[in-house]
């Protein structure tokens, strides 16, 4: 739908200059103004932060403390609060109570987080191992689309607990998904949350790749937050004070 835009504040001198430029270029003043507005909108859109952070935690209490604080700050920043992850999980249940948007598609792709017997969990994990990369990618794309369609053009404050379940099954698969998102970030702040027990048995090269793929790395210890800095060093640093 086309709308009429009235612009106030143009004096005769500015209008005459626009008219002269329009005649030289063989276009209308309306086209010049429209191009200027389009350029301004694209510039503003590019200025919106698109951050991709990593959060590592070992227990539910520490992450839930963080989420309660994030809820307050996200409200103050007028961010679109959203999450995705396992339905029967203390963190996602807390965010639901706090009225965060749940972008998780149902049925949940990884059902091993549900309460079940040991035998049932073993069956579920066996089935999860044969799920194709294509299916996982499709599911994750649907989840991101759910979020994007409901943001009302606000930048997000989004907690991703789904990636922890992907990493539990295969950290290499999680890295593939992380790379896809990193190349196609959405406006706002995305936090990928991993539990330590899903990372500590991983290969160092995979951990470094995970760290380098995120803008910042945060480690939770009870009610404290530590920021981890990763830099590639020369062997001589081992011998320097």
C-alpha positions in Angstrom: 0.0 0.0 0.0 1.3 3.4 -1.0 1.2 6.2 1.6 1.5 10.0 1.2 4.4 11.5 3.3 4.2 15.2 4.1 7.7 16.7 4.9 7.7 20.1 6.7 10.6 22.5 7.0 11.9 22.7 3.4 12.4 26.3 2.5 12.3 27.7 -1.1 16.1 27.5 -1.5 16.2 23.8 -0.6 13.2 23.0 -2.8 14.7 24.8 -5.8 18.0 22.9 -5.3 16.1 19.6 -5.2 14.2 20.5 -8.3 17.5 21.4 -10.1 19.1 18.1 -9.1 15.9 16.2 -10.1 15.9 17.8 -13.6 19.6 17.0 -14.1 19.1 13.3 -13.2 15.8 13.0 -15.0 13.9 11.9 -11.9 11.3 13.4 -9.6 11.8 15.1 -6.3 9.7 12.3 -4.8 12.2 9.7 -6.0 15.1 11.6 -4.4 13.3 11.9 -1.1 12.3 8.2 -1.2 15.9 7.2 -1.9 17.0 9.3 1.0 14.5 7.7 3.4 15.4 4.2 2.2 19.1 4.9 2.7 18.4 6.2 6.2 16.3 3.2 7.1 19.0 0.8 5.9 21.6 2.7 7.9 19.5 2.5 11.1 18.8 -1.2 10.6 22.6 -1.9 10.2 23.2 0.0 13.5 21.0 -2.4 15.5 23.3 -4.8 17.4 23.3 -8.4 16.4 25.2 -10.1 19.2 25.8 -13.8 19.6 26.9 -14.7 23.2 27.8 -17.9 24.9 26.6 -18.7 28.5 28.1 -21.7 30.3 26.6 -23.0 33.6 26.6 -26.1 35.7 23.5 -25.9 37.8 19.9 -24.7 37.5 20.1 -22.3 40.4 22.8 -20.2 38.8 21.1 -19.9 35.4 17.8 -19.1 37.0 19.3 -16.3 39.1 20.7 -14.9 35.8 17.4 -15.2 34.0 15.6 -13.2 36.7 18.1 -10.4 36.4 18.0 -10.5 32.6 14.2 -10.3 32.6 14.3 -6.9 34.4 17.0 -5.5 32.1 15.3 -6.7 29.0 12.1 -5.0 30.0 13.9 -1.8 30.7 15.6 -2.0 27.3 12.2 -2.7 25.6 13.6 -5.9 24.1 11.5 -8.7 22.8 12.0 -11.4 25.4 12.0 -14.9 24.0 13.5 -18.4 24.3 13.4 -21.9 23.0 14.3 -25.2 24.6 13.0 -28.3 26.4 9.4 -27.9 27.8 10.1 -29.7 31.1 13.0 -27.7 32.3 13.4 -25.3 35.3 14.8 -22.5 33.1 12.2 -22.6 30.3 9.4 -23.0 32.9 10.6 -19.9 34.7 10.8 -17.9 31.5 7.2 -19.0 30.6 6.0 -17.7 34.0 7.8 -14.4 33.3 5.8 -14.1 30.1 8.7 -14.6 27.7 7.7 -15.8 24.2 8.3 -19.5 23.7 9.5 -20.0 20.1 9.9 -23.8 20.6 8.1 -25.9 17.9 6.0 -28.8 19.1 6.7 -31.6 19.4 10.1 -30.8 20.9 12.8 -32.3 18.7 14.8 -33.7 21.6 12.5 -35.5 24.0 15.2 -37.0 26.2 14.8 -34.1 28.6 11.3 -35.2 29.5 10.8 -37.2 32.7 11.0 -40.9 31.9 12.4 -44.1 33.0 16.0 -45.1 32.3 14.9 -47.6 29.7 12.8 -45.0 27.9 15.6 -42.5 27.9 18.0 -45.1 26.4 15.4 -45.7 23.6 15.0 -42.0 22.9 18.7 -41.4 22.8 19.2 -44.2 20.4 16.6 -42.7 18.1 18.1 -39.2 18.4 21.4 -40.5 17.1 19.9 -41.5 13.8 18.1 -38.2 13.2 19.5 -36.5 10.1 21.4 -33.2 10.1 18.8 -32.0 7.6 16.0 -32.6 10.0 17.8 -30.9 12.9 18.5 -27.9 10.6 14.9 -27.7 9.5 13.6 -27.8 13.0 16.0 -25.1 14.2 15.1 -22.9 11.2 11.4 -23.2 12.2 12.2 -22.1 15.7 14.1 -19.0 14.6 11.3 -18.2 12.2 8.8 -18.5 15.1 10.7 -15.9 17.0 11.3 -13.5 14.0 7.6 -13.5 13.1 6.6 -12.4 16.6 9.2 -9.7 17.5 7.0 -6.8 16.2 10.3 -5.4 14.8 11.9 -5.2 18.3 15.4 -6.4 18.9 15.4 -9.6 20.8 16.8 -10.8 24.1 16.7 -14.5 23.4 17.8 -17.5 25.4 18.6 -20.7 23.4 18.4 -23.8 25.5 17.8 -26.0 22.5 21.5 -25.8 21.5 22.4 -27.5 24.8 20.4 -30.6 23.8 21.9 -30.5 20.3 25.4 -30.4 22.0 24.5 -33.2 24.3 23.8 -35.4 21.3 26.7 -34.0 19.2 28.8 -30.9 19.8 30.0 -31.0 16.2 26.3 -30.8 15.1 25.8 -27.9 17.5 28.8 -26.2 15.9 27.2 -26.6 12.5 24.0 -24.9 13.7 26.0 -22.2 15.5 27.8 -21.4 12.3 24.6 -21.1 10.4 23.1 -18.7 12.9 26.4 -16.7 13.2 26.1 -16.0 9.4 22.5 -15.1 9.7 22.1 -13.2 13.0 18.8 -11.6 14.0 18.6 -8.1 15.5 19.3 -8.1 19.2 21.0 -10.4 21.7 21.2 -14.1 21.3 22.5 -16.2 24.3 23.4 -19.8 23.6 23.3 -21.7 26.9 25.4 -24.8 27.5 25.8 -26.9 30.6 29.4 -27.7 31.6 28.8 -31.5 31.6 28.0 -31.4 27.9 31.3 -29.6 27.1 34.0 -30.9 29.4 34.4 -34.2 27.5 34.7 -32.5 24.1 37.8 -32.1 22.1 39.8 -28.9 22.6 39.5 -28.0 18.9 35.7 -28.1 19.1 35.7 -26.0 22.3 37.9 -23.4 20.8 35.7 -23.2 17.7 32.7 -22.8 19.9 34.4 -20.0 21.9 35.6 -18.2 18.8 32.1 -18.3 17.2 30.6 -16.1 19.9 31.2 -12.4 20.6 31.5 -12.9 24.4 31.8 -15.9 26.7 30.2 -15.9 30.2 30.6 -18.5 32.9 28.2 -18.6 35.8 29.3 -19.4 39.4 26.3 -19.3 41.7 25.3 -15.6 41.6 28.5 -14.4 40.0 29.3 -13.9 36.3 32.8 -14.3 34.8 33.8 -13.2 31.4 36.2 -15.5 29.6 38.7 -14.1 27.1 40.3 -16.4 24.5 43.4 -15.3 22.6 45.8 -17.3 20.4 49.3 -17.0 21.9 52.9 -17.8 20.9 54.7 -20.5 22.8 57.2 -17.9 24.1 54.3 -16.6 26.4 54.9 -19.8 28.5 58.3 -18.4 29.5 57.4 -14.8 30.1 56.5 -13.3 33.5 
